[in-house]
Amino acid sequence: MRRCPAAPSALLLAAATLALLSFAPAAAALKLQVDGQAVVDQLMHLAQWSDDPSPAVTRLLFTDNDMKARAYVKQLMREAGLQIREDTMGNVYGRLPGSDPTAAAVATGSHTDAIPGAGAYDGTVGVIGGIAALRALREAGFTPAKPLEVVMFTSEEPTRFGLSCSGSRTMAGLLDPAYLDTLRDVNGSTYLQAATAAGYGAASSAQMVAGARRTPADLAAFLELHIEQGPELEKEGLQIGVVTAIAAPAALRVKFSGDGGHAGAQLMPLRNDASLAAAELAIFVEQAALGTGVIDTVATVGSWQVQPNAVNSVPRETALEIDVRDIDGPRRDGVLAAIKAKAAAIAERRKVRLQIETINQDPPAACGTEVVAAVEGAVRELGLSSKRMVSRAYHDALFMAQIAPTGMVFIPCRNGWSHRPDEFASPSDIARGIEVLALALAQLAGGSEGGSGSSGSGGARAEL
């Protein structure tokens, strides 16, 4: 469900401008207190729970370090005066009640799990920063009309079960429990078994998935704060990136099989070398992406396995994993179709056998016009520099866009580096991002200064 086109029409631009000009007075008048260094200190404290030594951060779903990180996030939520609940998939919510308890919530958040050898800022800025934003709003005396939530999504990274965004994917109704049951970790455990051992789960995977579902009736908007994971903001000296679209990946697993043979005895005219077939396809993958003529189309052959992988043996099997991304779904899918057709032609010409499996094919998302306008209104109110941009990496926001109008706020990160131990964002950039996030959330939620808020139920496993 795409909320607006990646290149907005004049009508949509006019609507966004009107929304920007009508930035809520209550949001504009808020006096926020955000301590960027305190947030960084919290990020560094969170980073200590890692399977690898500092400065690397490795934190896999439902492991001991993940559970300790979750406990710390909940501690910060309590200290911020938020109500806590956790759903069956392991998503953690902190809620600031609104004056209208029946209204759909406005949410923010990200993830705290980390791939092996990652850094301390990817995802975590959106969780710790989201908590700081809601705390700043509450301490400024702001009472939202709609409830505000910060979410720690479970397992954004595809580390333990090979499934990315399992929490947000489930919220959007895009995770088939039968497929989830087929996944295993290195120990042979299922997701349900791991979730149950961690204190989540349900009687079955179907019930576990159903227990985490969100709908437009209970979610009005979503806005994620994240480091850019790219170099544009830093290179251009800009403080905020206003994301207008989120690219989505599609992944193929391609296997070529030949007959192999001894490297000396198998004569060249008689060979059907699986590795050479794969090499041809890999070159074509690059050509197919470049052939769109659009910079937003990218394609990567990131995994290459050759059997028997011996210098004196003709390769008899080669398996490739291919990642294709774009903010335009039909254009990306056109590249996928071209790659599949080329693989079939190569297999026929080189007399090798071919297997192709589509691993995933998630829809790209355009950001909600009203969410983009709220972010730009906050940027203007704070007097910050910014640019509209697309997210070339994908995030939990990609799946939240299937439920409600969604957006993202990017802040610069040093050299554009991410998914590595030296990942870094400055305290001042983090503070600015949190201030933009807080004002935009206030705009989206509506409300007023000076209210005392209300107490309410946060849902399953709620605590105050």
C-alpha positions as CSV (number, residue, x, y, z in Angstrom):
1,M,0.0,0.0,0.0
2,R,2.0,3.0,-1.3
3,R,1.1,6.2,0.5
4,C,2.3,8.7,-2.1
5,P,4.4,8.5,-5.3
6,A,8.2,8.7,-5.1
7,A,8.1,11.8,-7.3
8,P,5.1,13.8,-5.9
9,S,2.7,15.5,-8.3
10,A,2.1,19.3,-8.1
11,L,-1.1,18.6,-6.2
12,L,0.7,16.6,-3.6
13,L,3.4,19.1,-3.3
14,A,0.8,21.8,-2.7
15,A,-0.8,19.7,0.0
16,A,2.5,19.1,1.6
17,T,3.2,22.9,1.5
18,L,-0.1,23.6,3.1
19,A,0.5,21.1,5.8
20,L,3.9,22.6,6.4
21,L,2.5,26.1,6.6
22,S,-0.1,25.0,9.2
23,F,2.5,23.5,11.6
24,A,0.7,23.1,14.8
25,P,1.2,26.1,17.2
26,A,1.5,23.8,20.2
27,A,4.3,21.8,18.5
28,A,6.1,25.0,17.4
29,A,5.9,26.5,20.9
30,L,7.4,23.5,22.7
31,K,10.6,24.1,24.6
32,L,12.5,20.8,24.3
33,Q,15.4,19.8,26.4
34,V,17.5,17.2,24.6
35,D,21.0,16.2,25.9
36,G,22.8,14.6,23.0
37,Q,25.8,13.5,25.1
38,A,23.4,11.8,27.6
39,V,21.9,9.8,24.7
40,V,25.4,8.8,23.4
41,D,26.2,7.6,26.9
42,Q,23.1,5.5,26.8
43,L,24.1,4.1,23.4
44,M,27.5,3.2,24.7
45,H,26.0,1.5,27.7
46,L,23.8,-0.5,25.4
47,A,26.8,-1.4,23.3
48,Q,28.4,-3.3,26.2
49,W,26.0,-6.2,25.6
50,S,27.7,-7.7,22.6
51,D,28.9,-11.2,21.6
52,D,32.1,-9.5,20.3
53,P,34.5,-7.2,22.2
54,S,34.3,-3.5,22.0
55,P,34.1,-1.5,19.7
56,A,32.3,-4.2,17.7
57,V,28.7,-4.8,18.5
58,T,27.1,-8.2,17.8
59,R,23.7,-8.8,19.3
60,L,21.5,-11.6,17.9
61,L,17.8,-12.2,18.5
62,F,16.8,-13.7,21.9
63,T,20.3,-14.4,23.0
64,D,21.6,-13.5,26.5
65,N,23.0,-10.1,25.3
66,D,19.8,-9.3,23.4
67,M,17.7,-10.0,26.5
68,K,20.0,-7.7,28.6
69,A,19.7,-5.0,26.0
70,R,15.9,-5.3,26.1
71,A,15.9,-5.0,29.9
72,Y,18.0,-1.8,29.6
73,V,15.6,-0.4,26.9
74,K,12.6,-1.1,29.2
75,Q,14.5,0.6,32.1
76,L,14.9,3.8,30.0
77,M,11.3,3.6,29.0
78,R,10.2,3.5,32.7
79,E,12.5,6.3,33.5
80,A,10.9,8.4,30.7
81,G,7.5,7.8,32.3
82,L,6.3,5.5,29.5
83,Q,3.9,2.5,29.8
84,I,5.5,-0.7,28.6
85,R,4.1,-3.7,26.8
86,E,5.6,-6.5,24.8
87,D,3.9,-8.5,22.1
88,T,4.1,-12.2,21.2
89,M,6.9,-11.7,18.6
90,G,9.1,-9.8,21.1
91,N,8.4,-6.2,20.0
92,V,8.7,-3.8,22.9
93,Y,6.5,-0.7,23.2
94,G,6.8,2.4,25.4
95,R,3.6,4.5,25.4
96,L,2.8,8.0,26.3
97,P,-1.0,8.1,26.6
98,G,-3.1,10.7,24.7
99,S,-6.0,12.7,25.8
100,D,-8.1,10.6,23.4
101,P,-7.7,7.0,24.6
102,T,-9.6,5.7,21.6
103,A,-7.4,7.4,19.0
104,A,-4.9,5.4,16.8
105,A,-1.3,5.9,18.0
106,V,1.5,7.8,16.4
107,A,4.7,5.7,16.7
108,T,8.4,5.9,16.3
109,G,11.2,3.4,16.9
110,S,13.8,1.1,15.4
111,H,15.8,-1.9,16.4
112,T,18.7,-2.8,18.8
113,D,19.8,-6.2,17.3
114,A,23.1,-6.0,15.4
115,I,24.8,-8.1,12.8
116,P,28.2,-9.5,13.6
117,G,30.9,-6.8,13.9
118,A,28.5,-3.9,13.7
119,G,28.5,-0.6,15.5
120,A,26.7,1.2,18.3
121,Y,24.4,3.5,16.3
122,D,22.5,1.6,13.6
123,G,18.9,1.2,14.8
124,T,19.8,2.0,18.4
125,V,19.6,5.8,17.7
126,G,16.0,5.3,16.7
127,V,15.2,3.4,19.8
128,I,17.1,5.4,22.5
129,G,16.5,8.6,20.5
130,G,12.8,7.8,20.3
131,I,12.6,7.3,24.1
132,A,14.4,10.6,24.5
133,A,12.0,12.4,22.2
134,L,8.9,11.2,24.1
135,R,10.6,12.1,27.4
136,A,11.4,15.6,26.1
137,L,7.8,16.1,25.1
138,R,6.4,14.9,28.4
139,E,8.8,17.0,30.4
140,A,7.9,20.0,28.2
141,G,4.4,19.6,29.4
142,F,3.0,18.4,26.1
143,T,-0.1,16.2,26.2
144,P,-0.7,14.5,22.9
145,A,-4.3,14.0,21.6
146,K,-3.3,10.7,20.0
147,P,-1.1,8.3,22.0
148,L,2.6,8.3,21.3
149,E,4.6,5.1,21.1
150,V,8.2,4.2,20.8
151,V,8.8,0.7,19.5
152,M,11.9,-1.5,19.8
153,F,11.3,-3.8,16.9
154,T,12.4,-7.4,17.2
155,S,15.0,-8.8,14.8
156,E,15.4,-6.1,12.1
157,E,18.6,-7.9,11.1
158,P,18.4,-11.3,9.4
159,T,21.0,-12.9,11.6
160,R,19.6,-15.7,13.7
161,F,16.8,-17.0,11.4
162,G,17.7,-15.5,8.0
163,L,14.6,-13.3,8.2
164,S,14.9,-9.5,8.2
165,C,12.3,-7.2,10.0
166,S,10.5,-10.1,11.6
167,G,8.7,-7.8,14.1
168,S,7.6,-5.1,11.7
169,R,6.9,-7.6,8.9
170,T,4.5,-9.4,11.3
171,M,2.8,-6.1,12.3
172,A,2.1,-5.5,8.7
173,G,0.5,-9.0,8.2
174,L,3.3,-10.0,5.8
175,L,4.8,-13.0,7.6
176,D,3.3,-16.4,6.9
177,P,3.4,-18.5,10.0
178,A,3.8,-21.6,7.9
179,Y,7.0,-20.1,6.4
180,L,8.2,-19.0,9.8
181,D,8.0,-22.6,11.0
182,T,10.4,-23.7,8.2
183,L,13.2,-21.5,9.5
184,R,15.9,-22.8,11.9
185,D,18.8,-21.3,13.6
186,V,22.3,-22.9,13.8
187,N,21.1,-25.0,16.7
188,G,18.0,-26.3,14.9
189,S,15.6,-24.2,17.0
190,T,12.5,-22.6,15.5
191,Y,11.5,-19.0,16.0
192,L,8.6,-20.1,18.2
193,Q,10.9,-22.1,20.4
194,A,13.4,-19.3,20.7
195,A,10.6,-16.8,21.4
196,T,9.0,-19.0,24.0
197,A,12.4,-19.6,25.8
198,A,12.8,-15.8,25.9
199,G,9.3,-15.3,27.5
200,Y,7.4,-14.4,24.4
201,G,5.6,-16.6,21.9
202,A,2.2,-18.3,22.0
203,A,0.7,-21.8,21.7
204,S,1.5,-21.8,17.9
205,S,3.3,-19.8,15.3
206,A,0.0,-18.7,13.9
207,Q,-1.1,-17.3,17.3
208,M,2.2,-15.7,17.8
209,V,2.0,-13.9,14.5
210,A,-1.6,-12.9,15.0
211,G,-0.7,-11.5,18.5
212,A,1.7,-8.9,16.9
213,R,-0.6,-7.6,14.1
214,R,-1.2,-3.8,13.8
215,T,-3.8,-2.1,11.6
216,P,-4.7,1.4,10.5
217,A,-7.3,1.4,13.3
218,D,-4.6,1.4,16.0
219,L,-1.7,3.1,14.1
220,A,-2.2,6.5,12.7
221,A,1.4,7.3,11.6
222,F,5.0,6.1,12.0
223,L,8.3,8.1,11.9
224,E,11.7,6.5,12.3
225,L,14.9,8.2,13.3
226,H,18.1,6.7,11.8
227,I,21.7,7.4,10.9
228,E,21.9,7.9,7.1
229,Q,24.2,5.0,6.5
230,G,25.5,7.0,3.5
231,P,27.7,10.0,2.9
232,E,25.4,12.6,1.3
233,L,24.5,14.6,4.4
234,E,28.0,14.8,5.7
235,K,29.5,15.6,2.2
236,E,26.9,18.4,1.7
237,G,27.2,19.8,5.2
238,L,23.5,19.3,5.9
239,Q,22.0,18.5,9.3
240,I,18.8,16.5,8.5
241,G,17.7,14.2,5.7
242,V,13.9,14.1,5.0
243,V,13.2,10.7,3.6
244,T,10.6,10.6,0.8
245,A,10.9,6.9,-0.3
246,I,12.4,3.7,1.0
247,A,14.0,1.2,-1.4
248,A,13.2,-2.4,-1.0
249,P,15.3,-5.5,-1.9
250,A,14.4,-8.5,-3.9
251,A,16.7,-11.5,-3.6
252,L,17.3,-14.4,-5.9
253,R,19.2,-17.7,-5.2
254,V,20.6,-19.0,-8.5
255,K,22.2,-22.4,-8.8
256,F,24.1,-23.7,-11.9
257,S,25.0,-27.4,-12.0
258,G,27.4,-29.0,-14.5
259,D,29.2,-32.4,-14.6
260,G,32.6,-31.3,-13.3
261,G,35.7,-33.4,-13.9
262,H,39.5,-33.4,-13.5
263,A,41.0,-30.0,-14.4
264,G,43.7,-31.8,-16.6
265,A,41.7,-34.6,-18.1
266,Q,38.4,-32.9,-18.9
267,L,38.9,-31.3,-22.4
268,M,37.7,-27.8,-23.0
269,P,35.1,-28.5,-25.7
270,L,33.5,-31.1,-23.4
271,R,33.1,-29.0,-20.3
272,N,29.9,-27.5,-18.9
273,D,31.6,-25.3,-16.2
274,A,29.1,-24.1,-13.6
275,S,31.4,-21.3,-12.4
276,L,31.7,-19.8,-15.9
277,A,27.9,-19.7,-16.3
278,A,27.7,-17.9,-12.9
279,A,30.4,-15.5,-14.0
280,E,28.5,-14.5,-17.1
281,L,25.4,-13.9,-15.0
282,A,27.2,-11.8,-12.5
283,I,28.5,-9.5,-15.2
284,F,24.9,-9.3,-16.6
285,V,23.6,-8.3,-13.1
286,E,25.7,-5.2,-13.2
287,Q,24.7,-4.4,-16.8
288,A,21.0,-4.9,-15.9
289,A,21.1,-2.4,-13.1
290,L,23.1,0.2,-15.1
291,G,20.8,-0.4,-18.0
292,T,17.8,1.3,-16.3
293,G,19.7,4.6,-16.5
294,V,18.5,5.5,-13.0
295,I,20.8,5.9,-10.1
296,D,18.3,4.4,-7.7
297,T,18.6,0.9,-9.2
298,V,21.3,-1.2,-7.6
299,A,22.1,-4.9,-7.9
300,T,24.7,-7.0,-6.1
301,V,26.0,-10.6,-6.4
302,G,26.9,-10.8,-2.7
303,S,27.3,-14.5,-2.2
304,W,29.2,-17.0,-4.4
305,Q,29.7,-20.6,-3.5
306,V,31.6,-23.0,-5.8
307,Q,31.8,-26.8,-5.5
308,P,34.0,-28.7,-5.1
309,N,36.1,-25.5,-4.8
310,A,39.4,-27.2,-5.7
311,V,42.1,-25.8,-8.0
312,N,42.4,-29.1,-9.9
313,S,38.6,-29.7,-10.5
314,V,36.2,-28.2,-13.0
315,P,33.4,-26.5,-11.0
316,R,30.3,-28.7,-11.1
317,E,28.0,-26.4,-9.0
318,T,27.9,-22.7,-8.3
319,A,25.3,-21.0,-6.2
320,L,24.8,-17.2,-6.3
321,E,22.7,-14.9,-4.2
322,I,21.7,-11.7,-6.0
323,D,20.2,-8.6,-4.3
324,V,18.3,-6.0,-6.4
325,R,17.0,-2.8,-4.9
326,D,15.0,0.2,-6.1
327,I,12.5,2.7,-4.9
328,D,10.4,1.9,-7.9
329,G,8.9,-1.6,-7.6
330,P,8.1,-2.3,-11.3
331,R,11.5,-1.1,-12.4
332,R,13.2,-3.3,-9.9
333,D,11.0,-6.3,-10.9
334,G,11.9,-5.6,-14.5
335,V,15.6,-6.1,-13.6
336,L,14.7,-9.3,-11.8
337,A,12.9,-10.6,-14.8
338,A,15.8,-9.8,-17.1
339,I,18.2,-11.6,-14.7
340,K,16.1,-14.7,-14.7
341,A,15.8,-14.7,-18.5
342,K,19.5,-14.3,-18.9
343,A,20.2,-17.1,-16.5
344,A,18.0,-19.4,-18.5
345,A,19.7,-18.4,-21.8
346,I,23.2,-19.0,-20.2
347,A,22.2,-22.4,-18.9
348,E,20.9,-23.5,-22.3
349,R,24.0,-22.3,-24.2
350,R,26.5,-23.7,-21.7
351,K,24.6,-26.9,-21.2
352,V,24.3,-26.6,-17.4
353,R,21.3,-27.2,-15.2
354,L,19.5,-24.2,-13.6
355,Q,17.6,-23.6,-10.4
356,I,16.2,-20.2,-9.4
357,E,14.5,-19.4,-6.1
358,T,13.1,-16.0,-5.1
359,I,14.1,-15.5,-1.5
360,N,12.1,-12.3,-1.0
361,Q,10.5,-9.6,-3.0
362,D,9.3,-6.8,-0.7
363,P,7.5,-3.8,-2.0
364,P,9.3,-0.4,-1.9
365,A,7.5,2.4,0.0
366,A,6.8,6.0,-0.6
367,C,6.6,8.2,2.5
368,G,3.3,9.7,3.7
369,T,2.9,13.3,2.5
370,E,1.7,14.4,5.9
371,V,4.6,12.8,7.7
372,V,7.1,14.4,5.3
373,A,5.4,17.8,5.9
374,A,5.6,17.3,9.6
375,V,9.3,16.6,9.5
376,E,10.0,19.6,7.2
377,G,7.9,21.8,9.5
378,A,10.0,20.7,12.5
379,V,13.2,21.4,10.5
380,R,12.0,24.8,9.6
381,E,10.9,25.6,13.2
382,L,14.4,24.6,14.5
383,G,16.2,26.5,11.7
384,L,18.1,23.5,10.5
385,S,19.5,22.7,7.0
386,S,18.0,19.7,5.2
387,K,17.4,17.9,2.0
388,R,14.8,15.5,0.6
389,M,16.4,12.1,-0.1
390,V,15.6,8.4,-0.4
391,S,16.7,5.6,1.9
392,R,18.7,3.1,-0.1
393,A,18.9,0.7,2.8
394,Y,15.6,-0.6,4.1
395,H,14.3,-0.5,7.6
396,D,11.3,-1.4,9.7
397,A,9.7,1.7,8.3
398,L,9.4,-0.1,5.0
399,F,6.8,-2.5,6.5
400,M,5.1,0.1,8.7
401,A,4.3,2.0,5.5
402,Q,2.0,-0.9,4.7
403,I,-0.1,0.0,7.7
404,A,0.0,3.8,8.1
405,P,1.6,6.9,6.6
406,T,5.3,6.6,7.3
407,G,8.5,8.7,7.2
408,M,12.1,8.7,8.2
409,V,14.5,11.3,9.7
410,F,18.1,10.8,8.7
411,I,21.1,12.3,10.6
412,P,24.7,12.4,9.3
413,C,27.1,9.6,10.2
414,R,30.9,9.8,9.8
415,N,32.0,9.0,6.3
416,G,28.6,7.3,5.7
417,W,29.9,4.2,7.5
418,S,27.6,1.7,9.0
419,H,27.5,-2.0,9.9
420,R,31.1,-1.7,11.1
421,P,32.7,-1.1,14.5
422,D,33.7,2.5,13.8
423,E,30.2,3.7,12.9
424,F,29.7,7.1,14.5
425,A,27.2,10.0,14.8
426,S,28.0,13.1,16.9
427,P,26.1,14.1,20.0
428,S,25.0,17.3,18.4
429,D,23.6,15.6,15.3
430,I,21.8,13.0,17.4
431,A,20.3,15.8,19.5
432,R,19.1,17.7,16.4
433,G,17.5,14.5,15.1
434,I,15.7,13.9,18.3
435,E,14.4,17.4,18.4
436,V,13.1,17.1,14.8
437,L,11.5,13.8,15.7
438,A,9.8,15.1,18.8
439,L,8.3,18.2,17.1
440,A,7.2,16.1,14.1
441,L,5.6,13.5,16.4
442,A,3.8,16.4,18.3
443,Q,2.5,17.7,15.0
444,L,1.2,14.3,13.9
445,A,-0.3,13.5,17.3
446,G,-1.9,16.9,18.0
447,G,-2.4,18.1,21.5
448,S,-1.4,20.9,23.8
449,E,1.1,22.2,26.3
450,G,0.5,22.1,30.0
451,G,-1.6,18.9,30.2
452,S,-0.9,16.2,32.7
453,G,-1.5,13.3,30.4
454,S,-3.6,10.3,31.2
455,S,-2.9,6.8,32.3
456,G,-4.0,3.9,30.3
457,S,-3.4,0.4,29.4
458,G,-0.5,-0.4,27.2
459,G,-1.7,-3.8,26.2
460,A,-0.3,-7.3,26.8
461,R,2.4,-7.5,29.5
462,A,1.8,-3.8,30.5
463,E,3.8,-2.2,33.3
464,L,4.1,1.3,34.7
